Amino acid sequence: MCKNKRILFLDIDGVLSSIPFLMTGKGYVDPEKCKLLNVLNDYNVEVVISSSWGYDNGRTEKTLKECGLELPIIGYTEHFHVDWMCRGNEIEKWLIDNFKGIATKYGKDRNGVPYYKHRYHEDQVPYEYVIVDDDTDFLLGQKDNFIHIDENTGITEKDIEKIIDILK
């Protein structure tokens, strides 16, 4: 069995782009926030985008890479667009799809193979995860894995320390 996989569920607005940064008109993603996240490379963290940006034919990933994000982006959460569903449900579904054997179009590679099998060649993969978001629409069972980001500052060094603490 391989070591635990470390997944960062990453929101973009309010996390990688604070309100003050957006007001500068310099773009939608703050390169300094991307550089800050790159510290997590030392911990083999992989990113799943859990943002309203969603999957948009690779434009989100391209934008993040152009802004300096070096962490591998391994997927996107599916958006349910149902009033009674929250982002926590979307994350839970991604975890089930990718680490429990169920697969959807969001949890498969280009060949239709579930991500975890394609990447790790195993039936069950142990994992740790952290959610960073400026919203709070998550499941109660996710509370110990959630870091609330202040949209006025975006992600900070202190938040990065919290991420590392959760993943240890």
HELIX and SHEET records of a PDB file:
HELIX    1   1 ILE A   19  THR A   24  1                                   6    
HELIX    2   2 PRO A   31  LEU A   37  1                                   7    
HELIX    3   3 ASN A   38  TYR A   43  5                                   6    
HELIX    4   4 ARG A   59  GLU A   66  1                                   8    
HELIX    5   5 ARG A   87  PHE A   99  1                                  13    
HELIX    6   6 LYS A  105  GLY A  107  5                                   3    
HELIX    7   7 TYR A  115  TYR A  120  1                                   6    
HELIX    8   8 LEU A  140  ASN A  145  5                                   6    
HELIX    9   9 GLU A  157  LEU A  167  1                                  11    
SHEET    1   A 5 ILE A  73  TYR A  76  0                                        
SHEET    2   A 5 VAL A  45  ILE A  49  1                                        
SHEET    3   A 5 LYS A   5  LEU A  10  1                                        
SHEET    4   A 5 TYR A 127  ASP A 133  1                                        
SHEET    5   A 5 PHE A 146  HIS A 148  1                                        
END                                                                             
